[in-house]
Amino acid sequence: MSWTAYHGGQPSDDLIGQFPASAVSGLEAERSFRFLEIYLEQQLVGGRVQVKVGQLLADRDFFVSEYSGVFRNANLGSFSVGRASPFAPFYPVAAPGAVVSARFGEKWRARFGFYTADPGLDESDNIGFDWGFDNGAFMLGEITTERRPFGLPSSYSVGAVFATSKDLLWESGRLVDENHGFYGMVDQALVLDAQDSTLLGAFARVIYVPRQDRSVQHWYVDLGLTWFGPLPGRDRDAVALAVVHTTFSRDYLDATAREGLDLTDQQTTLELTYRARITDWLRLQPSLQLFFDPHRSRSNAVALGLQAVIDL
């Protein structure tokens, strides 16, 4: 079981004005105490099949890069399209669902998730149980293969997203029952140490949502590098650099323009961060983020942050 208690402000909305999925911190949410994941997990077939059932967050299991998790920006730490979708159980709201993962041979694995498409809203009075079953289903499927080109470990993933929830057509305002998207992801080690562990790793991810008549985002791309143990004697530190680019759907932009809103048709974010292990129980992580053409404010911005993590 996991829960969260968020009591800070929301600098992404208040100070920068970028699209919500690209929040300065992946922890941003409405002020609340909230239950997140509560589930049962069972391994089958000698551990080759794993089943989870309960209240789940889809971004814990899908579109997860080995090298992007160090970043603080919400786009890089989770499934960005999902965070902006009220029909998907992504942080900060979880919902009932089931995930089945299976490994085939030594190089292939597959994962399928099925959830309610009514997870509830990120509101202060939602303590984690405002979900329902009245808005259809949300499904994810992902296949990953692990390879070693030039002797360097890598993984390649492709996935699909499908929702039967009610969606609004931007042009007519009519409700429709389906939306879908596709994604791909690559994790590639570039430099290994003597123990075959990654010193320098790269990642690239892309999301494509074809239905511009009912979607907000049309394309999403991120690229990044993570360097583990960048300084002598600092083997447990990491420094990372990444860029994120989002393109918004044409129909969505036309509809918001008719309402008098002046939004950018794309936005780009750059993040540089350093995660330092100070003691066995304390990590400090400063970060620098540059926001170009923020979707709502149209004013470039710089965000400096510092996160402290205490392991108990």
C-alpha positions in Angstrom: 0.0 0.0 0.0 1.2 3.5 -0.8 -0.1 7.0 0.0 0.9 10.6 -0.4 0.4 13.8 1.5 1.0 16.9 -0.6 0.8 20.3 1.0 2.9 22.7 -1.2 1.9 25.1 -3.9 1.7 24.4 -7.7 4.4 26.5 -9.3 3.7 25.0 -12.7 0.3 26.6 -12.9 1.0 29.7 -10.7 4.4 30.8 -12.1 5.1 29.1 -15.5 1.9 28.2 -17.3 3.1 25.1 -19.2 0.9 22.2 -20.1 0.0 20.2 -16.9 1.7 17.0 -18.0 5.0 18.9 -18.0 4.8 20.0 -14.3 8.1 21.2 -12.7 7.8 18.3 -10.3 6.2 15.0 -10.8 4.9 15.2 -7.2 2.7 18.2 -7.8 -1.0 17.7 -7.0 -3.8 19.3 -5.1 -3.2 19.7 -1.4 -4.5 16.5 0.2 -3.7 13.3 2.0 -4.5 10.5 -0.5 -4.2 6.8 -0.7 -2.6 5.6 -4.0 -1.8 1.9 -4.7 -3.5 -0.9 -2.7 -3.1 -4.2 -4.4 -2.4 -8.0 -4.2 0.4 -9.4 -6.3 1.0 -13.1 -7.2 3.7 -14.8 -9.2 2.9 -17.8 -11.3 4.6 -20.3 -13.6 7.8 -20.2 -11.6 7.9 -16.4 -11.5 7.6 -15.9 -15.3 4.1 -14.6 -14.9 3.1 -11.8 -12.5 -0.4 -10.6 -11.7 -1.4 -7.5 -9.8 -5.0 -6.7 -8.8 -6.3 -3.8 -6.8 -6.1 0.0 -6.9 -3.3 0.9 -9.2 -1.3 3.6 -10.9 -0.8 2.8 -14.6 2.4 4.9 -14.8 4.1 2.6 -12.3 4.1 -0.3 -14.8 4.0 1.2 -18.3 6.2 3.6 -20.3 8.9 3.2 -17.7 12.5 4.0 -18.8 15.5 2.6 -16.8 17.3 5.9 -17.3 14.6 8.6 -17.1 13.5 8.1 -13.5 16.2 10.4 -12.1 14.5 13.5 -13.5 12.1 15.8 -11.6 10.0 17.0 -14.5 6.6 15.2 -14.6 7.0 14.4 -18.3 10.2 12.5 -17.8 9.2 10.7 -14.6 5.9 9.3 -15.8 3.5 8.6 -18.7 3.0 12.3 -19.8 -0.2 11.9 -21.9 -1.8 10.0 -19.1 -1.3 12.7 -16.5 -3.4 15.1 -18.5 -6.2 12.6 -19.1 -9.1 12.4 -16.7 -9.9 8.9 -17.9 -6.6 7.3 -16.9 -5.4 6.2 -13.4 -2.1 8.1 -13.4 -0.5 9.9 -10.5 -1.9 11.6 -8.4 -5.1 9.4 -8.6 -5.2 5.6 -8.7 -8.1 3.4 -9.6 -9.2 -0.3 -9.7 -7.5 -2.4 -12.3 -5.4 -5.4 -13.1 -1.9 -5.9 -14.7 -0.5 -9.1 -16.1 3.2 -9.4 -16.9 4.8 -12.3 -18.6 8.4 -13.2 -19.7 9.0 -15.3 -22.8 12.4 -16.8 -23.1 15.4 -14.7 -22.1 14.8 -11.7 -24.3 11.0 -10.9 -24.5 8.4 -9.7 -22.0 4.9 -8.5 -22.4 2.5 -6.5 -20.1 -1.2 -5.8 -20.3 -3.2 -3.5 -18.0 -7.0 -3.1 -17.7 -8.4 -0.3 -15.5 -11.6 1.7 -15.0 -11.7 4.9 -17.0 -13.3 6.8 -14.1 -10.4 7.3 -11.7 -11.8 10.5 -10.1 -10.3 14.0 -10.2 -7.3 15.5 -8.5 -9.2 17.5 -5.9 -8.4 18.2 -2.3 -11.4 16.3 -0.9 -10.5 13.2 -2.9 -8.6 10.9 -0.5 -8.1 8.3 -3.2 -11.4 6.5 -3.4 -13.5 8.8 -5.7 -13.2 6.4 -8.6 -16.2 4.7 -10.3 -17.2 2.4 -13.1 -19.4 4.6 -15.2 -17.1 5.8 -17.9 -15.8 2.7 -19.7 -12.4 1.1 -19.6 -8.8 2.2 -20.1 -6.3 -0.4 -21.4 -2.5 -0.5 -22.0 -0.4 -3.1 -23.8 3.4 -3.2 -24.0 6.0 -5.6 -25.5 9.7 -5.3 -24.7 12.7 -7.1 -26.1 16.2 -7.0 -24.5 19.3 -7.0 -26.7 23.0 -6.3 -26.6 24.2 -4.5 -29.7 28.0 -4.1 -29.7 27.9 -5.9 -26.4 26.0 -3.1 -24.7 22.6 -3.9 -23.0 19.5 -2.3 -24.4 15.8 -2.6 -24.4 13.2 -1.8 -27.0 9.5 -1.3 -26.2 6.4 -0.7 -28.2 2.9 -0.1 -26.7 -0.7 0.8 -27.4 -3.3 2.7 -25.4 -7.0 2.3 -25.8 -9.9 3.9 -24.0 -13.7 3.4 -24.3 -14.5 6.5 -22.2 -16.5 9.4 -23.4 -14.5 11.9 -25.3 -15.5 15.3 -26.6 -15.1 16.1 -30.3 -13.5 19.6 -30.5 -15.4 20.7 -33.6 -18.9 19.7 -32.8 -19.0 19.1 -29.1 -20.5 15.7 -29.7 -19.4 12.8 -27.3 -17.7 9.7 -28.8 -16.7 6.5 -27.1 -13.2 5.7 -28.2 -9.6 7.1 -28.3 -6.3 5.4 -28.8 -2.6 6.1 -29.2 0.8 4.3 -29.7 4.2 4.7 -28.1 7.8 3.4 -28.4 10.8 3.5 -26.1 14.5 2.7 -26.3 16.9 2.4 -23.3 20.6 2.0 -24.4 23.7 1.6 -22.3 26.6 3.5 -23.8 29.4 2.9 -21.3 29.8 0.0 -18.9 32.1 -0.4 -15.9 34.2 -3.5 -15.0 31.2 -5.2 -13.4 29.1 -4.7 -16.5 26.9 -2.1 -14.8 25.9 1.0 -16.8 27.9 4.2 -16.3 26.3 6.2 -19.1 22.8 5.4 -20.4 20.6 7.0 -23.1 16.9 6.9 -23.6 14.4 8.0 -26.2 10.6 7.8 -26.0 7.8 8.9 -28.4 4.0 9.0 -28.1 1.6 9.4 -31.1 -2.1 10.1 -30.7 -3.7 10.1 -34.1 -7.2 11.3 -33.4 -6.7 15.1 -33.4 -10.5 15.6 -33.5 -10.7 14.5 -29.8 -7.2 14.6 -28.3 -5.2 17.4 -26.7 -1.7 16.1 -27.4 -0.7 14.9 -30.9 3.0 14.0 -30.6 5.3 13.7 -27.6 9.1 13.1 -27.8 11.8 13.0 -25.1 15.6 12.3 -25.3 18.1 12.1 -22.5 21.4 10.9 -21.0 22.1 9.7 -17.5 25.6 9.3 -16.1 26.0 7.2 -13.0 29.0 7.9 -10.7 30.1 11.0 -12.6 32.8 12.1 -10.1 35.6 10.1 -8.4 34.4 8.7 -5.1 30.8 9.5 -5.9 29.7 6.1 -7.3 26.1 6.5 -6.1 25.5 9.9 -7.6 24.0 10.6 -11.0 23.9 13.6 -13.4 21.3 13.7 -16.2 20.3 15.9 -19.1 17.1 15.6 -21.2 14.8 17.5 -23.6 11.1 17.1 -23.9 8.9 18.3 -26.9 5.1 18.2 -27.1 3.0 19.1 -30.2 -0.7 19.7 -29.6 -3.6 18.6 -31.8 -4.9 21.0 -34.5 -8.6 20.6 -33.6 -7.9 21.3 -29.9 -6.0 24.5 -30.8 -8.8 25.7 -33.1 -11.4 25.1 -30.4 -9.5 27.0 -27.8 -8.8 29.8 -30.2 -12.6 30.2 -30.8 -12.9 30.6 -27.0 -10.4 33.5 -27.1 -7.4 31.5 -25.6 -4.0 32.2 -27.1 -2.1 28.9 -26.6 1.1 27.7 -28.2 0.9 24.8 -30.7 4.0 23.2 -29.1 6.3 23.5 -26.1 9.8 22.3 -25.2 11.4 21.7 -21.8 15.1 21.1 -21.0 16.2 19.7 -17.6 19.7 19.3 -16.1 19.8 17.6 -12.7 22.3 16.1 -10.2 21.3 13.4 -7.7 23.7 13.3 -4.8 23.8 10.5 -2.1 24.9 12.5 1.0 24.5 9.7 3.5 22.9 6.2 3.5 19.6 7.9 4.4 19.8 11.2 2.7 19.7 12.2 -1.0 19.8 15.8 -2.3 18.9 16.7 -5.9 19.2 20.2 -7.4 17.7 20.7 -10.8 17.6 23.3 -13.5 14.6 23.4 -16.0 14.2 25.7 -19.0 10.7 26.1 -20.5 10.4 27.3 -24.1 7.0 28.5 -25.4 5.0 27.3 -22.3 1.6 26.3 -23.6 -0.6 28.7 -21.6 1.7 31.7 -20.8 3.8 31.9 -24.0 6.6 33.3 -21.8 9.9 31.4 -21.5 10.7 30.5 -18.0 13.6 29.1 -15.8 12.9 26.9 -12.7 15.4 26.0 -10.1 14.6 23.3 -7.7 16.0 21.2 -4.8 14.6 17.9 -3.6 15.5 16.1 -0.5 14.8 12.4 -0.1 15.0 10.6 3.3 15.1 6.8 3.4 13.8 5.4 6.7 
